[in-house]
Amino acid sequence: MCGIVGYVGKDAALDYLVDGLARLEYRGYDSAGVAVLQNGKINIRKKKGRLETLEASLNGLPRGITGVGHTRWATHGKPSDRNAHPHTDCSGRFAVVHNGIIENYLSLKEWLQSEGHTFRSETDTEVIPHLIEHYYQGDLEEAVRQVRDKLEGSYALVVISAEEPGKLVTVRQESPLVVGLGQGENYVASDIPALLPYTRQVLILDDGEMASVSPGGVRISDRAGREVKKEVFEVPWDAVMAEKQGYEHFMLKEIHEQPKAIRETMRGRVRDAEVVLDELGLDTGQLANIRRIYAVACGTAYHAGLVGKYLIEKMARVPVEADLASEFRYRDLLVDEGTLMLVISQSGETADTLAALREGKKRGARVVAITNVVGSSVAREADDVIYTWAGPEIAVASTKAYTTQLVCLALFAAYLAQARGTVGKEDLGDFLEELTRLPEKAQEILDREEAIKRFAKKCARWEDTFFIGRGLDYAVALEGQLKLKEISYIHAEAYAAGELKHGTLALIVEGVPVVAVATQPGLFEKMVSNITEVKARGAEVIAVTGENGPEMGKYVDHVIPIPQTHPMLTAPLAVIPLQLLAYHTAVERGCDVDKPRNLAKSVTVE
C-alpha cells in the first residue's frame, strides 16, 4: 500500500513521477501528490482521490530535473489534500514522501512544536521534514541519518532539498524501496513496476540502509555510515508484461495468464518422475527430521497455506498448522530444531508475514519462503526460497499468484514425501504427471469462460452468498468467497460443509445462493447430503465439481465442471471458475475490479 517514486537526472522529472505513480496504482491509495525542484524552489501539487485528479492540477507546474511522488493509503489522518504527500518543513526547503508508520510520531511532534515548528497535517509523516529542518547543517545525508535514529516504526522515505538540488536521499526500514539505474539519471521507487519502462537494473535496499542518489551515481551506506557495495539485480520482467495487452482489466489478464504461470513455476522442477528443488538448502537428513510445520500467511496466501496443509499431511505425513500471520506472532510458539516455517507472500513485503517470519527465526525455526518477488524482504530474510514464477501481478485481487503458490506447495509436499519415503514411486509418478498437466487443464476451464460470464449476469443481483466445501474444497471455498466479496462487494461467507447444521442453516432461506465446491471423490456423498440440506430450505445451488459432474447435476441448479485430475490437485483448477465468476459479477455490477475500495495490493503496515 502507498507508492513512492523519485527521479534525479537530465530530463523532466514530472513526466516520470506521473507515469511511475500510474504504474503503482495497483497498490491501493486515496490521494496522490508530487514535488518538483526547480530554480531553488520546491513546487508541490497534491490531491485527494485518483491520480487523474492530481494530473488535472499540474498545469503550470515546472517539469524539473529532481522530484518525488507518492500515492497515499490513509493511516494517520483522513484522506484529504492536506494529508496527502509530499510533506514539507516550515520553510519549504525540504520535501518528504514516506511509506509505513512512525510509531513515536506523537512524542516527536510534541517536542517539535515546543521548538516552534508548525504542523499543517494530521499525518505521522510530517514529523520527518520538520526533524530534517531541525538537524540540517549543510549536509542532507547527515541530517537524514540523525532523523533516522529518532524514528521508531516502519518506513521507506525519500527526501529532496532546495539546499542540495540534484540529489535524492532515501532510507528504508521494514518497507520496500529500490533504486533504478539509468544513464545520467537515476530513479527511486517502492516497487519495480514503476521502473520497468526506464531501466531493468535495480539496487534493492536492505533495512537500515540509506542511499544518496544523484544523476551520476548512487552511494549506499549502512546504519553506521559505512559504504555498502550492492549487487545489481537485473529485473527478469519487461514493461509489456505489466500492461493489459488488450484485456479490459489486469485481473482478467492475470486469470488468463495462469496456464503459463503454472507452467513457468514448474519449469525445471519435475524431472524423471522426481521433484528437483535445488534452491532448498535442506539435505535429506534435515527433511527427515522435520516434526512440525507452520504454514504462515495472510489473506489469499493463507488460503494457499490451508491447501498446503492438506497436501503435506497427506503426502509427507508431517503435522501442519496453517496460521494467520497477524495472529501467529502473538502466540507462545512451540518451536524447536524440528520445526519448519513455510512463509507465503505474493509481494514478499507483507508486514504481518514479515513479523511472523522474524519471530519464528528468533525462536529457532528454519524458514522456507514461497514468494513471487525476487529480492523482497521475505526472500532475503528466509533461509530458503521457492519462487512462484508468476510474473508481475498488478490487480489487487490475487489470482495467478495464488495458483502458483498452490503449485509450489504441491512441489514441496512431493519433495518432502520423496525425501521421507512416505509415498511410493508409482504413486509419486502419477501425482507429478497430473501436476505437469495442470496448465492444459486450466486452459480448458478458461476456454469455457463465456458460460460463466453469462451466469454472472444473474449473480450480479446477489447480496448474500454462501460457499461450502469439505477438506481441500473448503480451502478453495474460502478463496472463492474472498474473491467475490473483495471485488464485487457482495457479502459472502465460506463454511466447512459439515458445520452447516451447527448454526449456519439458520441463514439459508428461499433464494439464497450457495456455491458448493465438490471435487473430492471420497467426500462426494457427504457433500450431496449437505447440498440437499440447503436445497430443502430453498437455496439455489451452484456446484463446482469434477468427474461427478453428471451425478451432481441431479441435486443442484447449476454445474460448473472442471477437468478430472488427481484428487490432491483439484484446488488450482477449482479456483479458476470461482475467479471468473467473481470477476464477471463485479464487472456486471460496475465495480472498479483492479482497485477495489479500501484495499491495497501489498499490505506493508499492521
C-alpha positions in Angstrom: 0.0 0.0 0.0 1.1 3.5 -0.8 3.6 4.1 -3.6 6.8 6.1 -3.9 8.7 7.3 -6.9 11.6 9.6 -7.3 13.8 11.0 -10.1 17.0 12.9 -10.5 18.7 13.4 -13.9 18.6 15.3 -17.1 15.0 15.1 -18.3 11.7 16.2 -17.0 11.2 14.7 -13.5 7.5 15.4 -13.6 6.9 13.1 -16.5 8.5 10.1 -14.8 6.7 10.9 -11.5 3.3 10.8 -13.0 4.0 7.7 -15.1 5.6 5.9 -12.2 2.7 6.6 -9.9 0.3 5.3 -12.5 2.2 2.0 -12.6 1.9 1.8 -8.8 -1.9 2.4 -8.7 -2.5 -1.3 -8.0 -1.0 -0.9 -4.5 -4.2 1.0 -3.4 -4.4 4.7 -2.5 -6.7 7.5 -1.6 -4.6 10.6 -2.6 -1.6 11.5 -4.6 1.0 14.2 -4.9 4.3 15.3 -6.4 7.1 17.7 -5.5 9.4 19.1 -8.3 12.6 21.0 -7.6 13.3 23.9 -10.0 15.4 27.1 -9.6 16.0 26.5 -5.9 12.3 26.1 -5.1 10.2 23.0 -4.3 6.9 23.1 -6.1 4.1 20.8 -4.8 0.8 19.6 -6.0 -1.3 17.0 -4.1 -4.9 16.0 -4.3 -7.3 13.7 -2.6 -8.7 11.0 -4.9 -7.4 9.2 -8.0 -4.3 10.1 -10.0 -6.3 11.8 -12.7 -7.4 14.4 -10.2 -3.8 15.2 -9.5 -2.9 15.3 -13.2 -5.7 17.8 -13.8 -4.0 20.2 -11.3 -0.5 20.0 -12.8 -0.8 22.9 -15.4 1.9 25.4 -14.7 4.0 23.1 -12.5 7.7 23.1 -13.6 8.8 19.8 -15.0 12.2 20.0 -13.1 15.1 17.6 -13.1 14.6 16.4 -9.5 11.4 15.3 -7.9 9.4 12.8 -5.8 5.9 11.5 -6.0 3.5 9.5 -3.8 0.2 7.7 -3.6 -1.1 7.5 -0.1 -3.3 5.0 1.7 -4.5 6.7 4.9 -3.3 5.5 8.3 -2.9 8.7 10.3 -5.5 11.4 9.2 -8.4 11.0 6.8 -7.9 11.2 3.0 -7.6 14.9 2.1 -5.4 17.3 0.1 -3.8 18.5 3.3 -2.8 15.0 4.5 -1.6 13.8 1.0 2.2 13.6 0.5 4.7 15.1 -0.1 5.1 16.9 3.2 7.4 19.9 3.9 9.0 21.7 6.8 8.2 25.2 8.0 10.5 26.8 5.5 9.6 24.7 2.4 13.2 23.8 1.9 12.7 20.0 2.4 10.0 17.7 1.0 9.4 14.1 2.0 7.4 11.1 0.8 7.0 8.2 3.2 5.5 4.7 3.3 5.0 3.0 6.6 4.1 4.1 10.1 6.2 6.3 12.5 5.1 4.8 15.9 6.6 7.5 18.0 5.4 10.4 15.9 3.2 11.9 18.6 6.1 12.5 21.1 8.3 13.8 18.2 5.5 16.1 17.1 5.0 17.5 20.6 8.8 18.1 21.0 9.0 19.8 17.6 6.0 22.0 18.4 7.7 23.1 21.6 10.7 24.1 19.4 8.4 26.3 17.4 7.5 24.1 14.4 4.1 24.5 12.9 2.2 21.4 11.5 -0.3 21.5 8.7 -1.5 17.9 8.5 -2.7 15.1 10.7 -0.1 12.6 9.5 2.7 10.9 11.2 4.9 11.6 8.2 5.1 15.3 8.7 7.4 15.0 11.7 10.1 13.9 9.2 10.6 17.1 7.2 10.5 19.1 10.5 13.1 16.9 12.0 15.3 17.3 8.9 14.9 21.1 9.2 15.9 20.9 12.8 19.1 18.9 12.2 20.2 20.3 8.8 23.6 22.0 8.9 24.6 21.9 5.2 24.7 18.1 4.8 21.4 16.4 3.8 22.7 12.9 4.3 23.8 13.6 7.8 20.6 15.3 8.7 18.6 12.3 7.4 20.9 10.0 9.2 20.2 11.8 12.5 16.4 11.7 11.8 16.5 8.0 11.1 18.0 7.4 14.5 15.0 9.2 16.1 12.3 7.3 14.2 10.6 4.2 15.6 8.4 2.1 13.3 8.5 1.1 9.6 9.4 3.5 6.8 10.7 3.9 3.3 11.3 7.6 2.7 12.7 9.9 0.0 13.9 13.4 0.7 14.6 16.3 -1.7 16.1 19.7 -0.6 16.2 23.1 -2.2 19.6 23.4 -0.5 21.0 20.5 -2.4 19.4 20.2 -5.9 20.3 17.2 -8.0 20.1 14.8 -5.0 17.6 12.3 -3.6 18.3 10.8 -0.1 16.4 7.6 0.7 16.1 5.4 3.8 14.5 2.0 4.2 13.3 0.2 7.3 10.8 -2.6 7.0 9.1 -1.1 4.0 10.3 -1.8 0.4 12.4 0.6 -1.6 14.5 0.1 -4.7 16.9 2.3 -6.8 16.8 2.1 -10.6 20.0 2.8 -12.5 20.0 4.8 -15.7 22.4 6.8 -17.9 22.9 10.2 -16.4 19.7 9.8 -14.5 18.6 7.5 -11.6 15.2 6.5 -10.1 13.7 5.5 -6.8 10.5 3.5 -6.3 8.7 1.4 -3.8 8.1 -1.3 -6.3 9.8 -2.5 -9.5 6.8 -2.0 -12.0 7.3 1.8 -11.7 10.8 1.4 -13.2 10.2 -1.1 -15.9 9.9 1.3 -18.9 13.1 3.1 -17.9 15.5 0.5 -16.5 15.8 -3.1 -15.5 18.9 -2.6 -13.4 18.0 -2.2 -9.8 19.6 -1.9 -6.4 17.5 -3.3 -3.6 17.9 -1.6 -0.2 18.0 -3.5 3.0 16.7 -2.4 6.4 18.7 0.5 7.8 20.4 1.4 4.6 20.5 4.9 3.1 21.1 5.8 -0.5 22.2 9.1 -1.8 21.1 9.3 -5.4 22.4 11.8 -8.0 22.4 11.8 -11.8 26.0 10.5 -11.8 25.7 7.6 -9.3 24.4 6.1 -6.1 26.1 5.8 -2.8 24.6 3.4 -0.3 25.6 3.3 3.4 24.6 1.2 6.4 23.3 2.4 9.7 26.8 3.2 10.9 27.6 5.3 7.8 29.9 2.7 6.2 29.6 2.4 2.4 27.8 -0.7 1.1 28.5 -2.3 -2.2 25.3 -3.8 -3.6 24.9 -6.3 -6.4 22.9 -5.0 -9.3 19.7 -7.0 -9.8 18.6 -7.5 -13.4 14.8 -7.5 -13.4 13.5 -10.5 -15.5 10.2 -8.8 -16.4 9.7 -6.2 -19.1 7.3 -3.3 -19.3 5.0 -5.2 -21.7 4.4 -7.8 -19.0 2.9 -5.1 -16.8 0.4 -3.9 -19.4 -3.1 -5.1 -20.0 -2.4 -6.4 -23.5 -5.9 -5.9 -24.7 -7.8 -7.2 -21.7 -10.3 -4.9 -20.0 -8.7 -5.3 -16.6 -5.4 -6.5 -15.2 -7.3 -9.1 -13.2 -8.8 -10.8 -16.3 -5.4 -10.7 -17.9 -3.8 -12.4 -14.9 -6.6 -15.0 -14.7 -5.8 -15.9 -18.3 -2.1 -16.0 -17.6 -2.5 -18.8 -15.1 -1.7 -21.7 -17.5 1.6 -20.0 -18.4 2.4 -19.1 -14.8 1.8 -22.6 -13.6 4.0 -23.9 -16.4 6.8 -21.5 -15.6 6.6 -22.3 -11.9 7.1 -26.0 -12.6 9.8 -25.5 -15.2 12.9 -27.5 -14.3 11.4 -28.7 -11.0 10.0 -32.0 -12.2 12.5 -34.4 -13.9 12.2 -38.1 -14.5 9.2 -38.5 -12.1 11.0 -36.7 -9.3 10.8 -33.2 -7.8 14.0 -31.2 -8.0 14.2 -28.2 -5.7 17.8 -27.2 -6.0 17.0 -23.8 -4.3 16.5 -25.6 -0.9 19.4 -26.0 1.3 17.8 -28.8 3.3 19.5 -32.1 2.9 17.7 -35.5 3.2 18.6 -35.9 6.8 17.2 -32.5 7.7 14.0 -33.2 5.7 13.6 -36.5 7.5 13.9 -34.8 10.9 11.1 -32.2 10.4 8.5 -32.9 13.1 6.2 -29.9 12.7 5.4 -27.3 10.0 3.8 -24.0 10.4 2.3 -22.5 7.2 2.0 -18.8 7.9 0.5 -16.1 5.7 -2.3 -13.5 5.2 -5.4 -13.4 3.0 -5.2 -15.3 -0.2 -1.8 -16.7 0.7 -3.3 -18.1 3.9 -5.9 -19.9 1.9 -3.0 -21.4 -0.1 -1.4 -22.4 3.2 -4.6 -24.3 4.1 -4.3 -26.3 0.8 -0.6 -26.9 1.6 -1.6 -28.3 5.0 -3.8 -31.0 3.4 -1.1 -31.8 0.8 1.8 -32.1 3.2 0.0 -34.1 5.8 -1.4 -36.5 3.2 1.8 -37.0 1.3 4.7 -36.4 3.7 2.9 -37.4 7.0 4.1 -34.3 8.9 1.6 -32.3 11.0 1.0 -28.8 9.7 -0.6 -25.8 11.3 -1.9 -23.2 9.0 -1.8 -19.8 10.8 -2.8 -16.3 10.0 0.4 -14.2 10.3 -1.3 -11.4 12.1 -2.1 -13.9 14.9 0.9 -16.2 14.8 3.4 -13.6 16.1 1.4 -13.2 19.3 1.3 -16.9 20.2 3.6 -18.6 22.7 5.2 -20.7 19.9 6.3 -24.2 20.3 9.4 -24.1 18.1 12.5 -26.4 18.2 15.1 -27.8 15.8 12.5 -30.0 14.2 10.2 -27.0 13.3 9.9 -25.7 9.8 8.1 -22.5 8.9 6.5 -22.1 5.4 6.1 -18.3 4.9 3.9 -17.4 2.0 3.6 -13.9 0.5 3.0 -12.7 -3.1 4.8 -9.4 -2.6 7.3 -10.6 0.0 6.7 -7.4 1.9 3.5 -8.2 3.9 4.1 -6.6 7.3 2.4 -9.2 9.4 4.1 -12.1 7.5 7.5 -10.5 7.9 6.9 -10.0 11.6 5.9 -13.7 11.9 9.0 -14.8 9.9 11.2 -12.8 12.3 9.5 -14.2 15.4 9.9 -17.8 14.1 13.6 -17.3 13.2 14.2 -15.7 16.6 12.8 -18.9 18.2 15.0 -21.1 16.1 12.7 -22.3 13.3 14.0 -22.9 9.8 12.1 -20.7 7.3 11.2 -21.6 3.8 9.6 -18.7 1.9 7.2 -19.0 -1.0 7.1 -15.6 -2.8 6.8 -14.0 -6.2 9.2 -11.2 -5.8 13.0 -11.7 -6.1 14.9 -9.6 -3.7 11.8 -8.9 -1.5 12.2 -8.8 2.3 10.7 -12.2 2.8 13.0 -13.7 0.2 16.1 -12.1 1.7 15.3 -13.0 5.3 14.2 -16.6 4.8 16.7 -19.4 5.0 15.4 -20.9 1.7 13.1 -19.5 -1.1 10.8 -21.3 -3.5 9.9 -18.6 -6.1 6.5 -18.6 -7.8 7.4 -17.5 -11.3 4.1 -15.8 -11.9 5.5 -12.5 -13.2 4.1 -9.2 -12.0 0.6 -9.3 -10.6 -1.0 -5.8 -10.8 -4.6 -6.3 -9.8 -5.3 -6.0 -6.1 -7.2 -9.3 -6.1 -4.6 -12.1 -6.4 -5.2 -14.9 -9.0 -2.1 -16.2 -10.7 0.0 -15.7 -7.6 -2.4 -17.9 -5.6 -2.4 -20.8 -8.2 1.4 -20.7 -8.4 1.6 -20.8 -4.6 -0.5 -23.9 -4.8 1.9 -25.4 -7.3 4.9 -24.6 -5.1 3.2 -26.2 -2.1 2.4 -29.3 -4.2 6.0 -29.5 -5.3 7.2 -29.0 -1.7 4.8 -31.7 -0.4 6.0 -34.1 -3.0 9.7 -33.2 -2.4 9.3 -33.8 1.3 7.4 -37.1 0.7 10.1 -38.1 -1.7 12.9 -37.5 0.9 11.0 -39.1 3.7 9.9 -42.1 1.7 6.2 -41.7 2.6 4.9 -42.1 -1.0 5.6 -44.9 -3.3 7.5 -44.2 -6.5 4.5 -45.2 -8.7 2.1 -43.0 -6.7 4.5 -40.1 -6.8 4.9 -40.5 -10.5 1.1 -40.4 -11.0 0.9 -37.2 -8.9 3.7 -35.5 -10.8 2.3 -36.5 -14.2 -1.0 -34.9 -13.3 0.8 -31.8 -11.9 2.5 -31.3 -15.2 -0.9 -31.5 -17.0 -2.4 -28.7 -14.9 -1.6 -25.9 -17.5 -3.6 -27.6 -20.3 -6.5 -28.4 -17.9 -6.5 -24.8 -16.6 -6.8 -23.6 -20.2 -9.8 -25.9 -20.8 -11.6 -24.1 -18.0 -10.7 -20.7 -19.4 -12.0 -21.8 -22.8 -15.4 -22.1 -21.2 -15.4 -18.6 -19.8 -18.4 -17.4 -21.8 -20.7 -19.8 -19.9 -19.5 -18.4 -16.6 -19.8 -14.8 -18.0 -23.5 -15.4 -18.9 -24.2 -16.9 -15.4 -22.5 -13.8 -13.8 -25.4 -11.6 -15.0 -27.6 -13.4 -12.6 -25.0 -13.4 -9.8 -24.7 -9.7 -10.0 -28.2 -9.4 -8.3 -27.0 -11.3 -5.3 -26.5 -9.6 -2.0 -25.6 -12.6 0.3 -23.8 -15.8 -0.8 -22.5 -18.9 1.0 -19.7 -21.1 -0.2 -19.3 -24.6 1.2 -16.8 -27.5 0.8 -15.1 -30.3 2.6 -11.4 -31.0 3.0 -9.4 -29.3 0.2 -12.6 -28.0 -1.2 -13.2 -26.0 2.0 -9.9 -24.2 1.5 -10.9 -23.4 -2.1 -14.3 -22.2 -0.9 -12.6 -19.7 1.4 -10.7 -18.3 -1.6 -13.8 -18.2 -3.7 -15.8 -16.2 -1.2 -12.9 -13.8 -0.7 -12.6 -13.1 -4.4 -16.3 -12.4 -4.7 -16.6 -10.0 -1.8 -13.4 -8.1 -2.3 -14.1 -7.1 -5.9 -18.0 -7.2 -6.2 -18.8 -6.1 -2.6 -21.3 -8.9 -2.4 -21.4 -10.3 1.2 -20.0 -13.8 1.1 -19.1 -16.4 3.7 -17.4 -19.8 3.4 -18.1 -22.7 5.7 -16.9 -26.3 6.1 -20.0 -28.0 4.8 -20.3 -30.3 7.8 -20.7 -27.1 10.0 -24.0 -26.0 8.3 -26.1 -27.7 10.9 -24.2 -26.1 13.7 -25.8 -22.7 13.1 -25.4 -21.5 9.5 -28.6 -23.3 8.3 -30.5 -20.5 10.2 -29.4 -18.1 7.4 -30.5 -20.3 4.5 -33.8 -19.1 3.2 -35.7 -19.2 -0.1 -33.5 -18.0 -3.0 -30.2 -17.6 -1.1 -27.3 -18.7 -3.4 -24.9 -21.4 -2.2 -21.7 -22.2 -4.1 -20.7 -25.8 -3.4 -17.2 -26.9 -4.2 -17.2 -30.7 -4.6 -14.2 -32.1 -6.3 -13.1 -34.8 -3.8 -14.4 -38.3 -4.8 -14.2 -39.6 -1.2 -16.4 -36.8 0.1 -18.9 -36.7 -2.7 -21.7 -38.4 -0.8 -21.2 -36.2 2.2 -21.3 -33.1 0.0 -24.5 -34.3 -1.6 -26.0 -34.6 1.9 -25.1 -31.1 2.7 -26.4 -29.8 -0.6 -29.8 -31.4 0.0 -29.9 -29.7 3.4 -29.7 -26.3 1.8 -31.9 -27.2 -1.1 -34.6 -28.3 1.3 -34.6 -24.7 2.7 -34.9 -23.1 -0.7 -31.3 -22.3 -1.6 -30.2 -22.0 -5.2 -27.0 -24.2 -5.5 -24.2 -23.8 -7.9 -21.7 -26.7 -7.8 -18.0 -26.7 -9.0 -17.2 -30.3 -9.5 -15.1 -32.7 -11.4 -15.7 -36.3 -12.6 -19.0 -36.5 -10.7 -20.5 -33.6 -12.6 -23.4 -35.5 -14.3 -24.3 -37.1 -11.0 -24.1 -33.8 -9.1 -26.4 -32.2 -11.7 -29.3 -34.2 -10.2 -29.0 -32.3 -6.9 -28.1 -28.7 -7.8 -29.4 -25.9 -10.0 -26.2 -25.3 -12.0 -22.9 -27.3 -12.5 -19.6 -25.7 -13.4 -17.3 -28.6 -14.4 -13.6 -28.8 -14.1 -11.4 -31.4 -15.8 -10.6 -34.6 -14.0 -7.2 -34.7 -12.2 -5.5 -36.2 -9.2 -7.8 -35.5 -6.1 -4.9 -33.7 -4.4 -4.5 -31.3 -7.3 -8.1 -30.1 -7.8 -7.6 -26.8 -6.0 -5.6 -24.9 -8.7 -8.4 -25.9 -11.2 -11.5 -25.4 -9.0 -10.5 -21.9 -8.1 -10.4 -20.7 -11.7 -14.2 -20.7 -12.3 -14.6 -19.0 -8.9 -12.2 -16.3 -10.0 -14.0 -15.8 -13.3 -17.4 -15.8 -11.5 -16.2 -13.1 -9.1 -14.6 -11.0 -11.9 -17.6 -11.0 -14.3 -20.0 -10.5 -11.4 -18.0 -7.4 -10.4 -17.9 -6.1 -13.9 -21.7 -6.6 -14.3 -22.1 -4.5 -11.1 -19.9 -1.7 -12.4 -17.2 -2.2 -9.8 -13.6 -1.0 -10.1 -12.2 -4.5 -10.4 -8.4 -3.8 -10.3 -8.7 -1.3 -7.5 -11.4 -2.4 -5.1 -12.3 0.1 -2.4 -10.3 0.3 0.9 -7.9 -2.5 -0.2 -4.2 -2.5 -1.2 -2.1 -5.0 -3.1 0.8 -5.1 -0.6 -0.2 -4.6 3.0 3.0 -3.1 4.5 1.6 -2.0 7.8 -0.1 -3.9 10.6 
